[in-house]
Amino acid sequence: MKKFIAIMLLFMLAGITGCKEQPQDLERINDQIDAFIETYASTYVNVTSQDFYVARALGLLEQYGYDVKLSDYLTKTDMQSLYESKEYSGLGDIFKALIIADLYEEEPASAKTALEAISSVETWNHVYGFIALEKTGVNNTLKQEVLSQMLVRTENDFRDADFAGMALMATAHLDINRSLFLGLIEDAVTEDGIASSWSGANASSTAMAILGYLAIDEDPRTILSIDLVSVLLEYFVEGAAKNTLADTEVDLLFATPQAFSALVAYKIAVEKNVVVNLFA
């Protein structure tokens, strides 16, 4: 009887990934997260630089009770000063401000005003635009137009697995057909991770797929023919990630912040048994 109860407890605690069956991977994940925070985190989030992948990941760690404080990197007062009278260069800039400020439960008036002036959203900005419009409640008609366009494949469609991962996060709360997004990721699967339209398999695309699957409560270790989390770990070198497995140097601009956020999201999902959406 005791053996039966123990087995049942293991199943109940395993969560979406069977984390109790993967102690070595979780140890590796924690090691890479700790190494990133110790070596790199302060260069990504401060008064002069606010990477929204890293900021959101640090915010999640704090939210779920880990020994991380976002205010150690960027205080609420500093954040408010940054966006008080900021001039925005485009929709991506507005999105970034809203994502960062949301960590402090604020909505910059300057970002909302800038968003109100936008009457159309280019295809490559669909996800940023949809999330920004959804968060602020600005221009619901435009938001619905963007959503309908996101769900339709067009001629010479450039969208790839990176777009799909972000789109899954943006629409995770909606009752929609996600076959387009899921298909874009599944078509990009390789033994070395997820490939993008601009390169072969790489850490950034693999990380985006992981984040997308976690947002819709799907296991990124079992849904495809490869274990995306184990593969992503192979890109890491002492807290930073290479762009491709063949690279000899880490990519601090794109691969590292995205891969770090994916490991954090996965860690929280399995250790806290919750659905994690980096941009919710």
N, C-alpha and C positions, 0 to 999 in steps of 0.2 A: 504493500500500500504506500509506504514511504517513497519507494522508487517511482511509483506512478505519479505521485504528487510532485516529485522533483522534476520529472520529465515534463509535466504540464506547465510548471513554472518556467522552465526554459523556453517553451513555446510562447508563453504569454509575454516574456520579457524580450524576446528576440526582435520584435518590431518588424519593419519592412525588409530588413536586410539579414536577419539571422545573426545579429551582432555577437551573440554569445558563441557562435561557431567560428568567429573570425577575430579572436583576441590578438593575433599577431598583426593583422592589418590595422586594427584600431590603435595599437601601440605605435605603428609606423605613422598613421595619420596624426596622432597626437604629437609625435616627435617633430613632424614637418610643420604643423601649426605652431608649436612652441618656438621652433627655430625661426619661422617667419616673423612672429611677433617680436622676438628678441632682436633680430637683425634688421628687419625691413619695415615693420609697421609704421614707425614714426616718420619715415620718408614718404609715405603714401597719404597720411592723414595729419595735417597740421594747418597753420594759418595761411600757408601759401599753396598747398596742394591738398585736394580732397578727392581721392579716387573713390568712386561710389561703390565699387565691388568690395574694396577693403573696408571702407567705413561701414557698409551694411553688415559685413561679416563680423566685425568687431562689435557692432551694436547687438547682433544676435547672441554673441557669446555673453555679453553683459546681461541681456534680457533673460537668458536661461541660467543665470547664476554662476557662470564661470568667472574666474579671477581676472576680469578685463574691465576697464572703465574707459568709455569713449572720451570722456572729458579729460583724460590724461593726454589725449592727442589734440583734441579740439574742444574748447569749452563752448557752452551755449552762448555766452556773451560774444565770443570771437565769431561764432557762426552767424549770429544776428548782425554783427558789424559787416561781415563779408557780403551779405545779401540785402542790407538795408537800402542801398541805392545803386545796386549793381546794374550795369548795362549788359544785356544778353546778346550773344553773337548768333544765336539760332535756337532751334527747338531742342537740340541735344544739350545745350547749356542750361536751358530752362528745366529740362528733365533732371539734370544733375543737381541743380539747386533744390528742387522739390524732394528728391530722394534723400539728400543729405539733411535738409531741414526736418524732414519727417522723423528722423532718428531722435530729434529733440522735441517731437510733438508740436512742430510749428509749420506754418505755411507762409513763405515769404510773399508779402504783398507785391513786391517788385516782380517776382516770377509769375504770379497770377496775372498781373497787369500785362506783362509781355505775352503771356499765352492767349489772353483775350484778343490780342491784335492779330493772331494767326487765323487765316480763313481756309487754308488747305495744308495738307501734309503729304510730302513726297513719299514715294514707296519705301525708300531706304530709312525713313524716319517713322514708319508706321507704328512700331512698337513703342518707341519713346513717346510719340504723340498720344497714343492710346492711353498709356499709363499716366501721363501728365494730365490729360483731359479727365480721366477717371478719378484721379486723386483730388482734383480741384472742383469738379462739377461744372467746369467751363464748357460751353458750347456742346451740349449733348448731341445735337444733330451732326456735327462734325465727328464726334466720337463714334457714332453709329456708322457713319460713312467709312471711317478708317477701319473699323472692325469688319465690315462687309468686304472691303477690299483685301484685308489680310487673309480672309478665308478662301479666296479664289486664286487659282493658278492662272497666270497670264502668259501670253506668248513671249518668248525670250525671258522668262522669269529668272531673275538672278538670285533669288532667295535660296539660302542653303541651310545647313544644320545649325550654324550660329544664330541665324534669324529664328529658326524653329525653336531652339532652346529658350530664347528670350520671349518668343510669342507664347510658349507654354506657360511661362511665369506670368505674363501679362493677362492671360485669359483663364487662368486656373480656376477662378471663382465662377466662371460662366458655364452654362449648360449648352455647349456647342459641339460641332463635329470637328475634332482635332486631327483628322486623318491626313490633312495636308502637312501639318507640322511634324507629326510622327513619321510620315513617309519620308520627309526630307532628312530626318536623322537616320532612319533605317537604311536609306539608300547610301549613306556616307560611312557605314560601318566598315572598319578594317581591323586586322588583328592588332594594330598599334593604336587603336582608338578611333575617333571620329575625324574624318577628313572634311576640309572646307573647300569652297569654290576657288580659293586663292592659293591653296597648297594641299599637300597630302595630309595624312593623319598628324594632328598637332594637339598640344595641351589645351589651347584656348577652346577649340571646337569640342573636345572631349569634356571639358569643364562645363561648357554651356549645355550640353546634352544632359549631364548629371543634374545640373540645377533645374532644367526643364522637367525631367522625370520626377525629381523630388517634389516639385511644386504641385504636380497632379497625383501625388501619392503613389508613384510607381517606383519599383526597385531598380536602380541603375546598374545593379550587379547581375540581374537575371533576365531582364526584359529583352535583351539582344543576345547575340551569339557570343559576346565577350563580356567580361566583368569590367565595366568602365572605371570603377573606383580603383581596382588593382592596377589597371593600365595607367591611369593618371598618376599614381604614385611613382611609376617608373620614370616620369619626366622630372621628378623633384631631385634637387641637389642642395642639401642643407638649408631648406626653407624656401628656396626659389625654384622656379620651373623653367625648363628648356622649352623652346617652341616646338621642336621636333626631337625625336629620340636620337637622331644622328648629330644634332648640334653639340658643340663642345662648350658653348657658353649659355648661361641662363638668359631668358628674355624677361627683363624687369618691367617692360612697358605694357605688354599685353598678357602673355602667358601666366606670369607669376600672380598678379592680382586676381585674375579670373580663376585660376587653379586653386589658389588659397581659399577663395570664397566657396568653391565647390566642396573642398574638404571640410570646411567649417559647417556648411549646410548638412552634409552627410553625417558628420559626427553628432550634431545636435539631433538629427532625425532618428538615429538609432539609439543614442544614449538617453534621450528624453522621450522617445516614442511619440513624436509629433510630426505633423506635416510642415515642412519648411519651404517657404517661398521667399527668396532673397529680396524680391521687390514688392511684396504684398504690402 
